[in-house]
Amino acid sequence: MTTTTTTPTVKREIKVASPTRQRVMGIIFLVIGFGIWFLFSRDVEAGTYTKFGMTTGGQVASIPDLTVPTLATLNILAVVCGVLGVVQLVRKDGFGKYTNLVLGGVVAAFVISFLTWAAAGKSINFAGLLNTTLLKAVPLTLGALSGILCERAGVVNIAIEGMMLMGAMVASLFASVSGSLWIGLAAGVAAGALLGLIHGVLSIKYKTDQIISGTAINIFSIGMTSYISSKFLQVYQLQLNNPGTFQPYAIPVLSKIPFFGGILFDQNMFVYAMFLLLALLQFGLFKTRWGLRMRSVGEYPRAADTLGINVFRTRYISVLLGSMVAGFAGAYFSIGSVGGFDEVMTAGRGFISLAAMIFGNWIPVGAFGGSLLFGFADSLASKLAILGVQIPSELLLMTPYIVTMIVLAGVVGRARTPAADGVPYEKESL
Amino acid sequence: MTKKLFSLLAILIVAAMVLGACAPAATPTAAPVEPTAVPTEAPPEPTEVPTEVPPEPTEPPATEPPATEPPAVFKACQVTDTGGIDDKSFNATAWKGVEEAMAEFGIEGKYLESQQQTDYEKNLKAFVDEGCNIIITVGFLLGDATAAASTTYPDMMFSIVDYAYDPVLPNVLGQVFTTDEAAFLAGYAAAGMTKTGKVATFGGIQIPTVTVFMDGFALGVQYYNQQKGTAVEVLGWDPATQTGSFTGNFESKEDGRTLGLSFIDEGADIIMPVAGPVGEGTAAAVKERGNAWVIGVDADWYETVPDYKDIVLTSVLKNMNITTKGAIQAAMEGTFAGGVIVGTLENGGVGLAPFHDADSLVPAELKAELETIAAEIIAGNIPTSP
């Protein structure tokens, strides 16, 4: 119990920022303000307008599209950033504990300026941008939750990619054969659990190197799914690989909320399930006995063992739960997004979700933030290509990865791995 | 304990490797739009011809089997790429050509699937030993293996899909396609059918065999604008600067879906994805949102992706079956010569698929215009590449 009560106080102490940091922040705000003017404003002719679409395609408009004069918007944003910078520098203690919030606002201002500039004289669908951001974040978040479940209990799981792939294949196969998406989903989750069991036995019972066991599962899954796919699924496409997809379900009332309703509450089951799992895990991990036990096993298994917690059982359960979530994430690809399995269709998302997990400091909500960041960078890059910004496609495609790298590099100093992560527990060693 | 563990791990890894090896290599399978001939890539091979031939001619297998037991029936044999015979793309289409030749000329047809790239040489040799009359190899990736085999067995006739040798090999007939001509028609049709005034195209990876589709499509739209004074926009590709939208892979259908949603969000109502299976993700997005169409590539998606047949406007066809059948026919009639056979609109090597269910929605006027334009392209009056 003591651990839970002391952690927040430690965090609060860190937040009392040093004067240097406050000064640096002020300078950053100023630089961004100047950057908006220097990079964007000077490039735009007066009289052009940028139109922001506020409704995703295929939905009834809840609020009208927003058309703004490009130059004026850019200048206003530049000035606002500059003023914030000056205030931060001049006022004693700057914005104090709100500094990070202001930083977020300034970064947002920069992104909006960038969009306003890139779509000068044209239109960009802002609601659509957020919508694809969320969709891209769904499998990443689920993958990251899977990683958190395993690693908080002290078992490294880099087999998420393999479990996703297997989950995707099995879900598609069973849904096609049975004709029920729910059966397919259950089968996909079970496939994840089965691989998790292998991973668990290898790394908990036999204490093998968890990286190697995870890699083996990844290679095995790629081989196995590609084999089955090319020998059966592709040959009997209509019978074995034709599952259909979960259709979007608009939640009454909530989906009518202007702007956000259409993005958040008119999605298919996987999006709601992601939010539910996210909330459950966030709460479970930090507010329940189960979560405390799990974290103690991941931090200091010897102490947990002494207090009568069954370390092995806790780890098995966590790994199994985590693998099931990974199988669920895999099912998203084949029956939640597009109907059908295709070889290596997860395309490395399992590994990106590990990055999101680390970015989020092994905290569910943080991992969701990391996934959103990656999804946003990815969506933004494809939007820019659609808008016809003259950037070579290879560079644009790199953007999300570069953003992830920068953020990881910037945050990794603060990231704290569970202490016993990846260390097999030996009862009564020596 | 450790023993158990190691045996378990060993089994797992061996299984993974075996299964991994059985499965076709990822990228080539998925690669949708198989590289059309890039003549400049070939030179290294042909230069070796003079040096490599002398030591070999003593080798008998190429000439002996036909001599000892002259085949009663003509044999056409196909070596597939790693995608396998059922790839719904170029391997399957080329095999369709062999099957058509079998039905029409009464010949025997055989195929061997290459599970991995190291199988190419093995499979080619197996067919030579079996006494095939012509060997069809499918795909850009078989270019080197086919060139090597053609010098080892100078009496054998070969034909390769999507490759052209420069200088030509005397016993290899390359099959290449002017895909841009058909894509031009698709662009024109899309411009004529759009209700929002915006159409879109994107690719898997920015390579010439992909962008040739996108170029043709964009120019077709431009031509429509010129003719009709309209301002239909092409999202996702600018033929002048050669920049545009790509998913960066040929695997992730999910990417195809989100990109499709983005295009629809920006107002496009006709999308041509040039990215193999990724395009099926786009079709899923179109089906989800409604009021939009996709244009298929390579094969007629109305038939190959029946799930989405109600949203397929048309497809840009690359008819390897026609060129393959042509090569077989030439070999049978003794008119076979090394060189290049180009699949064009004129000879039916490329074309626009029928509108199928959408037929009633396409104005008769537009159909007539498409026919005129096709004739103009064949006559060489309309440029289809930038």
Interface residues (C-beta under 8 A of the other chain):
Chain A: G53 T56 G57 G58 S123 I124 N125 A127 G128 L129 N131 T132 L135 K136 P139 I198 L202 Y206 T208 I212 S213 A216 I217 I219 F220 I222 G223 M224 S226 Y227 S229 S230 K231 Q234 V235 L238 N242 T245 Q247 P248 F333 S337 V338 G339 G340 D342 E343 V344 M345 T346 A347 R349 S379 S382 K383 A385 I386 G388 Q390 I391 P392 S393 E394 L397
Chain B: M1 T2 K4 L5 L8 L9 L12 I13 A15 A16 M17 V18 L19 G20 A21 C22 A23 P24 A26 T29 A30 G84 D86 D87 K88 A200 F202 Q206 L235 G236 D238 T241 T243 G244 S245 F246 G248 N249 E251 S252 K253 E254 D255 G256 R257 T258 L259 L261 S262 F263 I264 D265 E266 G267 P277 E280 G281 A284 E288 R289 G290 N291 P306 D307
